Amino acid sequence: MPAITTELLTRFDVPGPRYTSYPTADRFVEAFGEDDYLRVLAQRRSGAGASSLPLSLYVHVPFCASLCYYCACNKIITRHHERAAPYLRYLGKEVDLHVQRIGAGQSVSQLHLGGGTPTFMSDDELGELMAMLRRNFALVPGGEYSIEIDPRTIDEARLAYLARLGFNRLSFGVQDFDPLVQKAVHRVQPAEQVFALVAAARRIGFESVNVDLIYGLPRQTPESFDRTLAQVAELRPDRIALYAYAHLPERFKPQRRIIAIDLPGAAHKVSMLARSLAAFDAAGYVYVGMDHFALPGDALAVAKRQGRLHRNFQGYSTQPDCDLIGLGVSAIGKVGATYSQNAKTLAEYQDLLDQGHLPVVRGLAVSRDDLLRRAVIMALMCQGELVYESVESAHLIDFRGYFAAELAQLRAMEEQGLVRLTDSGIQVTATGWFFVRGVAMVFDKYLQADRNRARFSKII
């Protein structure tokens, strides 16, 4: 791993998008609605060969039994587990409306259950959900079928049941093993519990186990996070997602419960990141990109080596770029050259479905320039390089002329050793790979025009 200096980390400690899409979701508009979405679903069904492309499904389960103070997800805090049953019925209505438009039996190569807490649902409800999806879609062999897990909601028997339902990948929300930090964010879960669950997942045969970590939380110090890093190295999950905590209490009400004085300063956050990079490298993990690390034999690391890495709303993926149908409250979809998002409140979501409408309330029809810039950003973030000729032939442009201003910005990054500009293209260096989010931001037309980046988390 190249030496990552504190000076570089500090210089790039600025807000920016994660680029799970381009344009990013904050650019969606209410002028895009159900009629626009129905039109692209019809185009998928009638397009030449389009309907044979595999789908990706995302199902949002918004319920959580308790509040984590750092959380910025769309969720509903409730201990009334009976609320899951009617929600499941509405998911069924939404699936039915999709099948009416695109036909039954569409192939699905990627499924992700997120939230909220998907395991808020009972085993019977999860079984009903998977049965409903299998009745309407064809989950292909070898696909990625993942679910987010709150360790406090599950045991080995439930893990075995998830495997029988067809899930082959798990993501455990850990954040930090330190008891003081867990108490400060209202998420107490003993390390022994997580270790036992990961060991059980391996016995059961899950293909990949991911652990989510967050640095920058209240009561964290570089020394306390070192202890968590050592425990994670011992746990040895197949993948690690390491996120920087973005404290935005004006936008996310739960974060107002966090005592600001308990938050680590910028220098300590940079130190935690630097120590994390060193610890994961020493433990044998491959830096896949941005927030993701994986063991060398994991499918994600293999895809990185072979140049098959892709990026979607779940982050980095081994699955080729395909249409995504988002199901549930606030879920985001991508069909054709459009993005769409469902209603963010349960009441509006249910009301639209009761009226027989798909609950799409905002979205975006992607322009020709958006498609071009998306191709550039994804090439940089997934392959770490871009060949001018391939972009020029695909989009019928002169790259150097079209992106003259962007290339001028990149020359400063070249001097910092982050990229190499050649006659044939752009290459992200080994050092630059750790700052690839910043490289991609150069090509974000919306961000360059709008310097108010407070809506985003910092890129480091």
N, C-alpha and C positions, 0 to 999 in steps of 0.2 A: 504494500500500500504506500502511495506517495506521502511525503510529509505534508500535513495540512497545518499551516501556521495559524496561530491565534489572530494574527493581523488579517489574514484572508477571511477567516470566519467572522470577524468583527465587521469587516467591510461589507460582507454580504448579509448582514443581519438586518434585512429590510423586508417589509411585507410583499407578498406576491402569491399568485395562484398556484394550485397544485397541478393544474392542467390535466385533470381527469376528463376534461372536454375542452374544445376550443370552438367558438367562443365559450367563456366560462358561464356558469349558471346565473351569475349576477347580471348578465346581459339579456336574460330571457325577458320577454315582454308579454303583457296581457292581450295584445292585439292578435297573438297566436292562440287559437283555442281549439275546441273540439272539431269544428269543421275542417280546419287545416290538418289536424291529426288523422281524421277519417280519410282525407284525400290521399295522404301518403301510405296509409294502410291499404287502400285500394290499389295504389300504384305498386306496392310490394306484391300483392296477390296477382296482378295482371302483367307485371313487368317480365321481360324475357329472362327467365332463369332466376329472377330475384327471389321468388318464393321458395326455391330449393336451398338458398343459403341458410346455414344454421342460425338459430336465434340465441340470444342471451336473455335470461329472465332475472329480474331483481324483484324480491318481495319484501316490502317494508312492514315490519311488525312494531308498532309504535309504543307498546306498553312496557313499563318498568315497574317493579314492585317498590323500588326506593330510588331516591335522587342522588346522582353523582354530581357534585358541585361544579366540576370542570366541564361538564357535558354541553356540547353545542348542537347535538342531534335533535331531530324532531321527535319528541316523545311525549307520552302521557303517563304521569305517575299515578299508580293506583294499586291497591292491594286486592281489588275485586277481580279475581281471575275469571269470573263468569263473563266479563266484558269481551273476552277473546272469541267466544262462540259466535255472537252476532257479527263481529268483524270478519270472521272466516266466511260467513255467508255473503257478506259484501264483496270479499275477494272473489268468491265464486261468480257473482254477478258481473264483476269486471272482466274476469276470464271469459265468460260466455259472450260478452259484447265484443271482445277481441276475436274470438273464434268465428263469430258471425261474419267478421270482416276479412279475416285472412285464411279461414279454413282450419279444420281440425288436423291434428297429426303433424304439425310443423316440427321439424327437428330442432332440438335444443342441445347445445354443447356446453353451456355454462349456466348454472343456477346459483344464486346467492341469496341467502336469507339474512337481512340486517335489521337494525332497529335504532332505538329501542332495544328490547331483549327478546329475540325470537323464542328462546326457551321459557318465556313467560307462558306460552301455550302449553297445555298438557300434552302428554304423549299421544293421547287419542286425537287431539286437535291437530298436532303436527302430522300424524298419520293421515288424517282426513285431508289436510292441505296437500300432502304429497300425492295422495290418490287422485285428488281433483286435477292436479297438474299433469299427472301421467295419463289421465283420461283424455285430456285435451291437447297435450303435446307429446312428442316422442323424445325422451331423454336418451341421447345416443351413448353407446359404450365408449369409455375413455374420456368422457367429458369431465369438467370440473364442477362438483356439486358441494358447495360450502355453506357453512352456517356460523354465525357469530355466537359465542358462548360466554355467558356470565358464570364464572366458576361457582358462584354461590347458589346457582339454580339447578345444579346437575350432579349426578353421581355416575358410577361406572355402569349401572344398569341402564340409565338413560343414554349414555354414550353408545352402548351396544345397540340400543333401539334406533338411534340416529343412523348407525351404520346399516342396519337392516332396511331403513327407509331409503337408502341409496346415497347418503352423504359420504363423501370420501375426503373432505378437507374441513378442518376446524380452525377457528380463530378464537383464542382465549384473551379476554380483556384483563390484563394484569396491571398495567400502568406503572406500579412501583410496589416492591415488596416491603418497604419500610413501614412499620406500624404507625409511626407518627404522621407520615405523609398520608397513609390510608385514612386515618382518623380525620385529618384536615380536609380531605375531599369527600368524606362520608361514603367510603367504599372499603370496608374492612373485610379482608379475605386472607387468612393465613397462608404463608408460602407452602406449608405442608399440603394444604388442600390442592393447590395448583400442581405440585409435583406428583401427587397421587393420581390426579386426573390425566396428566400428560402420559404417565406410565401406563394407565389403563387404555388410553387411546392407542398407544403403540401395541399393546397386547391384542387389541381388537382388530388392528390392521388399517387404520386410517392412513392414507397416502401422504398427507402433509399436515403438520400442526404448526400454526402460527401463534405468536405471542405479541400483543400490542404493548408498547411502553410509551410513556410520556415523560419528557424532561421539562423542567420549568414550573413544576407544581409547588404549592405552598409547603413549607417546611423542608423542602429538598435542599441538600448541599452537595457539592461535588463528591465529598467523602461518603455521604449516605447513598448517593446514586452508584458509587463504586461497588458498594455491597450488593445492591440490586443487580448490577452488571455481572458480578461474580456468581450470583445465584442463577442468573439466566444462562451463563456459560455452562454451569453444572446441569441445569435443566435440559439444555441443548435442543431447543425446538428446531424444526426444519426451516422455519422462516421467522424473521423478526421484523416488526414494523415499529419504527422509532419516530415519534412525532414531537414537535415542539408545542408546548401549551401556549395558546393565544388567549390572553386575558382581555376579553371584550365585554365587560359587565353591562355596558349600555345596550348591547345587542342581545345578550343571552342572560336572562334573568337569574338562572341558578348560580351563575358565577358571582352574583352579588353577595352570596354567602361566604365567599372566600375573603379572608382578611388580607388586604393588599400588602401590608407590611411583612407578611409571612412569605411572599413570593421572592424567589432568588433574583438577584440583579442580573443585568445583561452579561457581565463578566463571568459570573458563575454559570449562566446558561451556556455560554460559549465553551467554558471549561468542561461542562457535562457532555456536550456534544463531542468535543475533541477526545475525551476519555472513552466515550462510547465507541467511536470509530476505532480507536486503538484496541479496546477490549474485544470487540467483535472480530477484528483482524487477527488478533492473537488466538482467538478461539476457533479460527479456521473458517469464518463466514466470508462469503463473497458479497461485495457491495453491488447490489443489483441496480440501484439507482434511487435517487431522492431519499425516501424514507425506508427503503426495503433492503433487507439482508437475507441471505439464504445459504444453507450448507451446499457445498459444491455438487452433490448428487441430486439436490432438489430440482424439480422440473423447471422452476423459475431461473435458477442459476444456469441450467443447461440451455434454456432458451436464450439467455443473455449471451452465452458463449457462441451460440449458433446463429445469432442475429435474428431470432424469431420472437423477440419480445414485443408485446403490444401493451397498450394502456387504455383503460376504460374507467367507468365511474367507481369501480372497486379497486383501482390502482393498477399496478403492473400485472400482466396476465400472459399466459402461454397461448391463449386462444386467439385465433385471427380476428381482425376487426369484423364485427357483424352487427346486425340490427339488435337493439336492446329494447325489450318491453318492460317498463316499470309498473309494478302492481302495488297498490296500497297508498295510504296517506303520504303525500309529499314525494312519492317515487318519481324518479326521472327516467325518461326513455329516449332512445335515439333510433329513429327509423328513417332510412334514406338520408336526405340532406336536411334533416330537421331534428331539433330537440324538443321535448315536451315534458311538462311537470304537472303532476296531479295536485288537487286542492290540499292545502297544508293543515286544515282543521278537519277533525273527524266528522263534525256536523255537516260541513259543506260537501265533503267526500260522499257521505251517505245520502245526502239530499239529491245530489246529481245522479247517483246510481238509481235511487228510487224513482227518478223521473225517466229512467231509461237512457241516460246520457253517460258517455265516458267522462270521468272526472278531470279531464285536462283543463287547466285554467290559465296556463302560460307556456311559453316556449319560444322557438326561434326557427325561422327558415334561413338556412345557412347560405350566404352569398358566395359568388365565385372567388372573391378575395379571401373570405373565411376558409373555404376549402383549401386554397393554396397555402395559407398560413398554418392551417391545421396540419397539413402534410409536412411542412417544414418543422413545426414544433414537435410533432410526434416522431419524426426521423431523428431529431437531435436527442429527445428524451428516451427513446427506445433503442436506437442503434448507436447513438453517440457520433454519428457522422451524417453528412448530407452531400450527395453528388449533384452538382448543378445540372448536368445534362439530363438526368432522370426527371428532375422537377420541371425542367424546361420543356421536355417532350410531353410530359403528362398534362401540363397546364398551359402550354403554348405561350411562354413568356421568355424574356431575356433576364435571367436571374440577377446578374450584376446591375443591370439598369433598374429593374423593379425594386430591388432591395438595396439600393446604393446607400441610403441613410443608415440602414441596419448594419451593413457591412462596415461602415465607418465606425459605428459603436463597437463592433466586435474587435476592431483593431486594438482598442484599449485593453480588451480582455486577452488578446493575443500577447500583448506586452506583459500581462500578469501571468502568462503561462497556462491559461485556461482553455484556449482553443488554438488551432492552427488553420490559417487561411491559405489554401493552395490554389493553383490555377484551375483545379477540377472541383473543388468543394470546400466544405468546412468539416474539421475533425475536432471533437472534444477530447482534450488530453486526459490522462489518468487523474491529474489533479482537478481538471475542470469538471470531471464526471460528478464530483461531490458538490458542484455548484451549477449543475445543469439546469436547474430551475431558473437561475438568473440568466443563463445563456438563452433559454427559451423566451424569457420575458422581452428580450430585444425585438422579437418578431410579433409581439402582441400589439396590434394596432390600437386596440381599445385602451390598453394600459398605458401605452406611450402617450396617448392623447389625454388621459385622465390620471394625473399624478396623485389623486386621493386614493391611496392604497390601504387605508385603515380597515377596509372590509375584509382584508386577507390576513392570514397568519403570516408570521415572518418565515422567510425561505430557509433559515437555518434553525 
